[in-house]
Amino acid sequence: MLDRLMFQQLQLVANLPPQANERMEHMIPITKSGTLERNALYKAVWSTPMTKLAAEIGLSGRGLAKICGRLKIPVPPRGYWAKVQAGKKVRQMPLPETGPETPNQTQVFRQLAATQNQRSNELPQTIEGDLNRALEQLGEIAVPKTLKNPHPIIVEWRKHGRETQTIAYHDDRGTSGRFDNSIEKRRLRILSSLFKAWELLGHSLTYPDHYRYRVNFSFGSEQIEFRCEEYLRQFRRPLTLDEKVDPLYQHQKWRQIKEPTGTLIFEIKSHILQKRTSVWKEIDQAPLETQVTEILQELLIAGLLLAEQTRHREEERRIYWEEQNRFAEIQRREEKEEERWQQLVLLAKAHEESKVVLSFLESAQSTDIDLLEFVLPSWCKNIDYAKRIAIKRDPLR
């Protein structure tokens, strides 16, 4: 059976950028049905370095090497291309003949999660249409100057903060424990506006790990992680006299310091294959309040792309298991045919052996009867009885 790598191999030339198509056209002719010929891959491997060839196709060098190994295609040895570049004479290993277990071609499946749209900033038409409809429904988002009517989650945060009176801290959970300073009030106003707008679009907010201050934007079954907090400037300063005598810093000359800047940062932390803007830092000319509409737009795009990635993975998984089942069925049929063949071989051998025994008995019957006492076993001295046994053993009689 072919392994998983075989079903994620060699991206179809139709899905490569135009420049890549021009480079690959003479290297790997792939049919419309997605079939790759063994001879074509052999020529491509010996005309282009493996790493470059694999990168243009959309594979790792190791993945391409595994395909060559399965198809029994020899690859250039280490140092081959350096000799070619230096103008030295090199020897190309011939393509060996295919054996009964070596295929002459392989089926090629494009990698669904590595399309051109995901490598660029262009959105697929379906996603762009959904996004435009959502933005038309929403319009421009205005962040209020006060927390007069905040989102229920913000109300809960403030209530819990007043009850516990915890000191402020900063981490990756998107919040701090205290909400009574100006930077925190600004952050809560921005998050309240984003939460309300997100729910207005028909989506929800979830607590992924039941932690009070960790909230995700939910887009269907997809979870979009984020952080919105005060930006901490990190810098290095020399150790003080007290720190130099402290055993904790005895092997250090510097200390990393994080200093609050009084500005906010918003980051989408969920991994998206397509390169999109994921971090927004405010500056004097553009505070974070003026970037809320753009942030919400990218949140929607993130949700749409994550859903698209999930569909791609499911489709990839479906293709993989269909191929696994197909090759398993082929293997079962081949094993059944081999079993039947062995049965036919046994019957043919029994038929030939029966003919040989009958011929021997015919010859023995015409031989001197005294000689038979020394040649045949006692039970076989009755020639007619021995013939009946030989005929009974013949599967064709």
C-alpha positions as CSV (number, residue, x, y, z in Angstrom):
1,M,0.0,0.0,0.0
2,L,1.1,3.5,-0.7
3,D,1.8,5.6,2.3
4,R,0.3,9.0,3.1
5,L,3.1,10.9,1.4
6,M,2.1,9.4,-2.0
7,F,-1.3,11.0,-1.7
8,Q,0.0,14.5,-1.0
9,Q,2.7,14.6,-3.6
10,L,3.7,16.8,-6.5
11,Q,1.2,19.8,-6.8
12,L,-0.4,19.9,-10.2
13,V,1.2,22.3,-12.6
14,A,-2.1,24.1,-13.0
15,N,-2.0,25.3,-9.4
16,L,1.5,26.7,-9.6
17,P,2.2,30.4,-10.4
18,P,2.7,31.3,-14.1
19,Q,6.4,31.6,-13.7
20,A,6.6,28.2,-12.1
21,N,4.5,26.7,-14.9
22,E,7.0,28.0,-17.4
23,R,9.9,26.5,-15.5
24,M,8.2,23.2,-14.9
25,E,6.6,22.7,-18.4
26,H,9.6,20.9,-19.8
27,M,10.5,19.1,-16.6
28,I,7.4,17.2,-15.3
29,P,4.6,16.8,-17.8
30,I,1.6,15.9,-15.7
31,T,-1.5,14.8,-17.5
32,K,-5.0,16.3,-16.8
33,S,-5.9,13.2,-14.8
34,G,-2.9,13.9,-12.5
35,T,-0.7,11.0,-13.7
36,L,3.1,11.4,-13.4
37,E,5.2,9.2,-15.6
38,R,8.3,7.6,-14.1
39,N,10.5,8.5,-17.1
40,A,9.5,12.2,-16.8
41,L,10.4,12.4,-13.2
42,Y,13.7,10.7,-13.9
43,K,14.6,13.3,-16.5
44,A,13.5,16.1,-14.2
45,V,15.6,14.8,-11.3
46,W,18.8,14.7,-13.4
47,S,18.2,18.1,-15.0
48,T,17.4,20.2,-11.8
49,P,18.8,19.9,-8.2
50,M,16.4,18.0,-6.0
51,T,15.9,20.9,-3.5
52,K,15.1,23.3,-6.2
53,L,12.8,20.9,-8.0
54,A,11.0,20.0,-4.8
55,A,10.5,23.6,-3.8
56,E,9.1,24.5,-7.2
57,I,6.7,21.6,-7.0
58,G,5.7,22.3,-3.4
59,L,7.4,19.4,-1.6
60,S,10.4,19.0,0.7
61,G,13.5,17.4,-0.7
62,R,13.0,14.4,1.5
63,G,9.4,14.0,0.3
64,L,10.6,14.0,-3.4
65,A,13.4,11.6,-2.5
66,K,10.9,9.1,-1.1
67,I,8.8,9.2,-4.3
68,C,12.0,8.5,-6.3
69,G,12.8,5.6,-4.0
70,R,9.4,4.1,-4.4
71,L,9.5,4.4,-8.2
72,K,13.1,3.1,-8.2
73,I,14.5,6.3,-9.7
74,P,18.2,6.9,-9.1
75,V,19.1,10.4,-7.9
76,P,22.3,12.4,-8.3
77,P,24.9,11.7,-5.6
78,R,26.2,14.3,-3.2
79,G,28.5,16.8,-5.0
80,Y,27.0,16.1,-8.4
81,W,25.7,19.6,-9.1
82,A,28.9,21.2,-7.8
83,K,30.8,19.2,-10.4
84,V,28.4,20.3,-13.1
85,Q,28.7,23.9,-12.1
86,A,32.5,23.6,-12.2
87,G,32.4,22.1,-15.7
88,K,33.7,18.7,-14.6
89,K,32.7,15.5,-16.3
90,V,29.8,13.7,-14.5
91,R,28.1,10.4,-15.0
92,Q,24.3,10.0,-15.0
93,M,23.0,6.8,-13.6
94,P,20.7,5.0,-16.0
95,L,17.1,4.4,-15.2
96,P,16.8,0.7,-14.3
97,E,14.1,-1.5,-15.8
98,T,10.9,-1.8,-13.9
99,G,10.2,-5.0,-12.0
100,P,6.8,-6.5,-11.3
101,E,6.5,-4.4,-8.1
102,T,7.7,-1.1,-9.6
103,P,5.0,1.1,-11.0
104,N,5.7,3.0,-14.3
105,Q,3.6,5.9,-13.1
106,T,1.9,7.3,-10.0
107,Q,-1.2,9.3,-9.4
108,V,-0.6,12.9,-8.4
109,F,-2.8,14.7,-5.9
110,R,-2.5,18.5,-5.4
111,Q,-1.9,19.7,-1.9
112,L,-5.1,21.4,-1.0
113,A,-3.6,23.5,1.7
114,A,-0.9,25.1,-0.5
115,T,-2.8,26.8,-3.3
116,Q,-1.6,30.1,-4.8
117,N,-4.3,32.1,-3.0
118,Q,-2.9,31.0,0.3
119,R,0.6,32.0,-0.6
120,S,-0.5,35.5,-1.6
121,N,-2.6,38.2,0.0
122,E,-5.4,37.7,-2.5
123,L,-8.6,36.2,-1.1
124,P,-10.6,33.4,-2.9
125,Q,-13.7,34.8,-4.5
126,T,-16.0,32.9,-2.2
127,I,-14.3,34.4,0.9
128,E,-14.2,37.9,-0.6
129,G,-17.9,37.8,-1.4
130,D,-18.8,36.7,2.2
131,L,-16.5,39.4,3.6
132,N,-18.0,42.2,1.6
133,R,-21.5,41.2,2.5
134,A,-20.6,41.2,6.2
135,L,-18.8,44.6,6.0
136,E,-21.8,46.1,4.2
137,Q,-24.1,44.8,7.0
138,L,-21.8,46.2,9.7
139,G,-20.4,49.5,8.4
140,E,-17.9,51.6,10.3
141,I,-17.3,50.7,14.0
142,A,-17.1,53.6,16.4
143,V,-15.5,53.1,19.8
144,P,-17.4,55.0,22.6
145,K,-15.5,57.4,24.8
146,T,-16.9,55.9,27.9
147,L,-17.9,52.5,29.2
148,K,-21.5,53.5,29.7
149,N,-23.0,50.4,28.1
150,P,-20.3,47.8,27.8
151,H,-20.5,44.2,26.6
152,P,-21.6,41.7,29.3
153,I,-18.2,40.1,29.2
154,I,-16.6,43.4,30.0
155,V,-19.1,43.9,32.8
156,E,-18.1,40.6,34.3
157,W,-14.4,41.4,34.0
158,R,-14.8,44.7,35.8
159,K,-17.0,43.2,38.5
160,H,-14.6,40.4,39.2
161,G,-11.7,42.9,39.2
162,R,-13.3,45.0,41.8
163,E,-14.1,42.0,44.0
164,T,-10.6,40.5,44.0
165,Q,-8.6,43.8,43.8
166,T,-5.8,42.0,42.2
167,I,-2.7,43.9,41.1
168,A,-2.2,44.5,37.4
169,Y,-0.2,42.0,35.5
170,H,0.5,41.4,31.8
171,D,0.5,38.0,30.0
172,D,-0.8,36.4,26.8
173,R,-4.3,36.0,28.1
174,G,-5.5,39.2,26.6
175,T,-6.2,41.0,29.9
176,S,-4.8,42.2,33.1
177,G,-6.2,41.8,36.6
178,R,-7.1,45.4,37.2
179,F,-9.3,47.8,35.2
180,D,-9.1,51.2,36.9
181,N,-6.3,52.9,35.0
182,S,-6.7,54.8,31.7
183,I,-4.9,52.3,29.4
184,E,-7.1,49.5,30.7
185,K,-10.3,51.5,30.3
186,R,-9.3,52.2,26.7
187,R,-8.6,48.5,26.1
188,L,-12.0,47.5,27.5
189,R,-13.8,50.1,25.4
190,I,-12.1,48.7,22.3
191,L,-12.8,45.1,23.2
192,S,-16.4,45.9,24.1
193,S,-16.9,47.4,20.6
194,L,-15.3,44.4,18.9
195,F,-17.4,41.9,21.0
196,K,-20.6,43.7,20.1
197,A,-19.8,44.0,16.4
198,W,-18.8,40.3,16.3
199,E,-22.1,39.2,17.8
200,L,-24.0,41.6,15.5
201,L,-22.6,39.6,12.6
202,G,-24.1,36.4,14.0
203,H,-21.0,35.0,15.6
204,S,-20.2,34.2,19.2
205,L,-17.5,34.5,21.9
206,T,-16.3,31.5,23.9
207,Y,-14.2,30.7,26.9
208,P,-11.9,28.0,25.6
209,D,-10.5,26.7,28.9
210,H,-13.1,28.0,31.4
211,Y,-10.7,30.8,32.4
212,R,-12.5,34.0,33.2
213,Y,-10.2,36.4,31.3
214,R,-9.5,34.2,28.2
215,V,-12.0,34.7,25.4
216,N,-11.9,33.6,21.8
217,F,-13.8,34.8,18.7
218,S,-15.8,31.9,17.5
219,F,-16.5,31.5,13.7
220,G,-18.7,28.4,13.4
221,S,-16.5,25.6,14.8
222,E,-13.3,27.7,14.4
223,Q,-11.7,29.5,17.3
224,I,-9.7,32.7,16.8
225,E,-7.3,33.4,19.5
226,F,-6.1,37.0,20.2
227,R,-4.5,39.2,22.7
228,C,-5.2,42.9,23.4
229,E,-3.0,44.5,26.0
230,E,-0.5,47.2,26.8
231,Y,2.6,47.0,24.7
232,L,5.7,46.3,26.8
233,R,9.0,47.5,25.5
234,Q,11.7,45.0,26.1
235,F,15.3,46.2,26.5
236,R,18.6,45.2,28.1
237,R,20.3,47.1,30.8
238,P,23.5,46.4,32.8
239,L,23.3,44.9,36.2
240,T,23.2,47.1,39.2
241,L,25.7,46.7,42.1
242,D,23.2,44.8,44.2
243,E,22.4,42.4,41.2
244,K,26.1,41.8,40.6
245,V,26.5,40.2,44.0
246,D,23.2,38.3,43.7
247,P,23.8,34.6,42.9
248,L,20.8,34.7,40.5
249,Y,22.7,36.9,38.1
250,Q,26.3,35.7,38.7
251,H,26.7,34.4,35.1
252,Q,25.0,37.4,33.5
253,K,26.1,40.9,32.5
254,W,22.7,42.2,31.4
255,R,19.1,41.9,32.5
256,Q,16.1,41.9,30.3
257,I,13.5,44.5,31.3
258,K,9.9,44.9,30.2
259,E,8.7,48.5,30.5
260,P,5.1,49.6,29.9
261,T,4.8,52.1,27.0
262,G,1.2,53.4,27.6
263,T,0.2,52.1,24.1
264,L,-2.0,49.2,23.1
265,I,-1.3,46.3,20.8
266,F,-3.8,43.8,19.3
267,E,-2.7,40.5,17.8
268,I,-4.5,37.6,16.1
269,K,-2.7,34.6,17.4
270,S,-4.4,31.8,15.4
271,H,-2.1,30.4,12.8
272,I,-3.3,31.1,9.2
273,L,-1.5,29.8,6.2
274,Q,-2.1,33.0,4.2
275,K,0.1,36.0,5.0
276,R,-2.2,38.6,6.5
277,T,-1.9,41.5,8.9
278,S,-2.1,40.0,12.4
279,V,-0.6,42.7,14.6
280,W,-1.8,46.3,15.2
281,K,0.3,48.7,17.2
282,E,-1.0,52.2,17.9
283,I,1.0,55.3,17.2
284,D,0.2,59.0,17.8
285,Q,-1.4,59.5,14.4
286,A,-3.3,56.2,14.5
287,P,-4.6,55.1,18.0
288,L,-6.0,51.6,18.2
289,E,-9.6,53.0,18.3
290,T,-9.2,54.1,14.7
291,Q,-8.1,50.6,13.6
292,V,-11.0,48.7,15.1
293,T,-12.8,48.3,11.7
294,E,-9.7,46.9,10.1
295,I,-9.1,44.6,13.0
296,L,-12.7,43.2,12.7
297,Q,-12.2,42.8,9.0
298,E,-9.1,40.7,9.6
299,L,-10.9,38.7,12.3
300,L,-13.6,37.9,9.7
301,I,-11.0,36.9,7.1
302,A,-9.2,34.8,9.7
303,G,-12.5,32.9,10.5
304,L,-13.2,32.4,6.8
305,L,-9.7,31.2,6.1
306,L,-9.6,28.9,9.1
307,A,-12.9,27.4,7.9
308,E,-11.5,27.0,4.4
309,Q,-8.4,25.3,5.9
310,T,-10.6,22.9,7.8
311,R,-12.5,22.0,4.6
312,H,-9.2,21.5,2.8
313,R,-7.9,19.2,5.6
314,E,-11.2,17.2,5.5
315,E,-11.0,16.9,1.7
316,E,-7.4,15.8,1.9
317,R,-8.3,13.3,4.6
318,R,-11.2,12.0,2.5
319,I,-9.0,11.6,-0.6
320,Y,-6.3,9.9,1.5
321,W,-8.7,7.3,3.0
322,E,-10.4,6.7,-0.4
323,E,-7.0,5.9,-1.9
324,Q,-6.1,3.8,1.1
325,N,-9.3,1.8,0.7
326,R,-8.8,1.5,-3.0
327,F,-5.3,0.2,-2.7
328,A,-6.3,-2.1,0.1
329,E,-9.1,-3.5,-2.1
330,I,-6.5,-4.0,-4.9
331,Q,-4.2,-5.8,-2.5
332,R,-7.0,-8.0,-1.3
333,R,-7.9,-8.9,-4.9
334,E,-4.2,-9.6,-5.6
335,E,-3.9,-11.8,-2.6
336,K,-7.0,-13.7,-3.6
337,E,-5.7,-14.2,-7.1
338,E,-2.4,-15.4,-5.7
339,E,-4.2,-17.9,-3.5
340,R,-6.3,-19.2,-6.4
341,W,-3.1,-19.4,-8.6
342,Q,-1.4,-21.5,-5.9
343,Q,-4.4,-23.8,-5.9
344,L,-4.2,-24.1,-9.7
345,V,-0.5,-24.9,-9.5
346,L,-1.2,-27.7,-7.0
347,L,-3.9,-29.1,-9.3
348,A,-1.6,-28.9,-12.3
349,K,1.2,-30.7,-10.3
350,A,-1.3,-33.4,-9.2
351,H,-2.4,-33.9,-12.8
352,E,1.2,-34.2,-14.1
353,E,2.2,-36.6,-11.2
354,S,-0.9,-38.8,-12.0
355,K,0.2,-39.0,-15.7
356,V,3.8,-39.9,-14.7
357,V,2.6,-42.6,-12.3
358,L,0.2,-44.1,-14.9
359,S,3.0,-44.1,-17.5
360,F,5.3,-45.8,-15.0
361,L,2.7,-48.4,-14.2
362,E,2.1,-49.1,-17.9
363,S,5.8,-49.7,-18.3
364,A,5.9,-51.8,-15.1
365,Q,3.1,-54.0,-16.4
366,S,5.1,-55.0,-19.4
367,T,8.2,-55.8,-17.3
368,D,9.2,-59.2,-16.0
369,I,7.0,-60.1,-13.1
370,D,10.0,-61.3,-11.0
371,L,11.6,-57.9,-11.3
372,L,8.5,-56.2,-9.9
373,E,9.1,-57.9,-6.5
374,F,12.2,-55.8,-6.1
375,V,10.9,-52.5,-7.7
376,L,7.3,-52.1,-6.4
377,P,6.1,-52.0,-2.8
378,S,4.0,-54.8,-1.6
379,W,0.7,-52.9,-1.8
380,C,1.5,-51.8,-5.4
381,K,2.1,-55.3,-6.9
382,N,-1.6,-55.3,-7.9
383,I,-1.1,-53.0,-11.0
384,D,-4.8,-52.4,-11.5
385,Y,-5.2,-51.3,-7.9
386,A,-2.2,-48.9,-8.3
387,K,-3.7,-47.5,-11.5
388,R,-7.0,-46.8,-9.8
389,I,-5.2,-44.8,-7.1
390,A,-3.3,-42.8,-9.7
391,I,-6.5,-42.0,-11.7
392,K,-8.2,-41.0,-8.4
393,R,-5.4,-38.5,-7.7
394,D,-5.8,-36.8,-11.1
395,P,-8.1,-33.7,-10.6
396,L,-9.2,-33.9,-14.3
397,R,-10.6,-37.4,-14.0
